[in-house]
Amino acid sequence: MKRTIFYAVSILAAFLLQSTIFSYLALADIVPNLLIIVTASIALIRGRSEGCVVGFFSGLLMDIAFGYYLGMYALCYMVIGYLLGYFNQIYYEEDITLPLILIGFADFLYGIFMYLLRFMTRGRFDILFYLRRIILPEIVYTVIVSIVVYRLMLFICKKLDKKGSEEFIA
């Protein structure tokens, strides 16, 4: 129950920070994708199923707020959470290199997915422009912010796991 509340608060906080405070901290109109960081972090720490669920609800919140079609963001985030959950077996908690690389990869997948569904369908076929102006700067900004956010998510998940095991034993 505590973990579910933590996931809901994390998703809501990331969404609110991404759409309010970080919009004022935008660099060249690029905002870090905090929901990708939350989805990827949970997928790496907890596995495929929880990453998939967190991704679905993160995307559903984006669909409700900004989506043209209901389910577009939900599908994207859910697939990202599921794919990154596979790396749970080879992931080492103290090493931050793999999570940063995978968060960057997840943001790249998100950017390509958005290009295919939002820009290419409107007849804008210049993927190099979109890659240079939107995808790559967003990846860099997201990876830089994920250094702090990932560590915070890992710390809270460890505390929840430790408290859960103590309550189960006692």
Secondary structure, 3 states (H helix, E strand, C coil): CHHHHHHHHHHHHHHHHHHHHHHHCCECCECCCHHHHHHHHHHHHHCHHHHHHHHHHHHHHHHHHHCCCCCHHHHHHHHHHHHHHHHHCCCCCCCCHHHHHHHHHHHHHHHHHHHHHHHHHHCCCCHHHHHHHHHHHHHHHHHHHHHHHHHHHHHHHHHHHHHHHHHHHC
